[in-house]
């Protein structure tokens, strides 16, 4: 697993480097500014190390990476890993709360769908609705209703006690729909099982059956889907942070793009790209905890 | 239902120039009029531009990007997927799988952002980026579908008869791979609508003054308190369109599984 993660990291770092360094465009000219004359552009190019050949720059980038250094920002003259670390907390808290909310929403929706035909149809409609409508549109809507009309939350920024609740909710709706869809299918499958029939015939109360005999089995696919979704929550945070003016990784990346701050963009891509295999590994651990017989290396 | 909605969108988008006025004409004397008000039924934005006209022209932009990127993904994904499946030595298969797995490791929007960072942002770039980023999904679908076909009797027979490979692939493999590709493509088109809107919203997609739903939403954000309808309307349009694509995809998936059994 470690070897796999290293391979993915290497690939992600390579792809990030080549996308940003081989495609056409002159970053030195952008950094120097529109009005800069040729001499200035050349000076900027040398000071950024862009006069060296691509192969050398690639070797330096990979070499630094093995030592945990992601380069130096062109505009802020600070180590990229330091910039990322500062902003990471906001994004992680946002995505983390989003993940918790989306699991809550998804599982609630899945359970509600088993309460009669009407509930089922309603939940299916809600799933489509949450999934199809743009995430950032929900963000705008929530902002209008809860911040402006009701005044429960701050309009922008990190004020108040719960600056993350609304943006996390906006993130969670779409993912909640996906989790609900998975959970519904999985619950339906497990509820058909013979052990449920046996438990019912023994007179075990229904809530107890659902909690101890259905949920642990049904949760397995939900966990793996939630892990994949967690990565998308991180990415979705980029857009939502912008709407709520939260100083997270998304803001950092977007500003870096507009300023052509290549080292920061590369660093952000590596961090996001690494998040996916890590989250998948984490999901395997959680599944192993809930369902010990599915642990790697057992019964195989 | 979903088909009717899609048809309406396509019709509106293709006839955009006929049924509405110019989406770019500014008239500051009638700015920020909500729709269905006396005086200007179609509503206006903060520059007095015709809201309905911008909405319909935005549908054109959104449809082109979503259907275009799904098509690009389908062409790349199906070709590479079938190639990987019929590759008997397995070398190309392994390389293609590695490539597609690494591509899948990136969240779509992040990849699109990275590309937008390098190229000039614009509608075309978004379409091509999304097409490439979506292709691994269709690679997987078509690869597994093609691998199943390989072991069917009719395919074995065509191999024994020495049908040339291109014919064999086109005549015997494609009909069994294509339905699933179409199902997934419709679903990808739904995702593309939201992603395109998000990118334009961030300023990395369509550029002003082009009428695009994402751009409309990004303008509307500043007028959220005065003119909430500006934020609601384009989002509903994007949502309904994506809804229809996704619903259509699910219904087609049902038909495909029914046919296979």
Interface residues (C-beta under 8 A of the other chain):
Chain A: X8 X11 X12 X15 X16 X19 X20 X23 X24 X25 X128 X129 X131 X132 X133 X134 X135 X136 X137 X140 X141 X143 X144 X148 X231 X232 X234 X235 X236 X238 X239 X242 X243 X253 X254 X256 X257 X258 X260 X265 X268 X269 X272 X273 X276 X277
Chain B: X98 X102 X105 X106 X107 X108 X109 X110 X113 X114 X115 X116 X117 X118 X119 X190 X193 X194 X197 X198 X201 X202 X203 X204 X217 X220 X221 X224 X225 X228 X231 X232 X235 X236 X238 X239 X240 X242 X243 X245 X246 X247
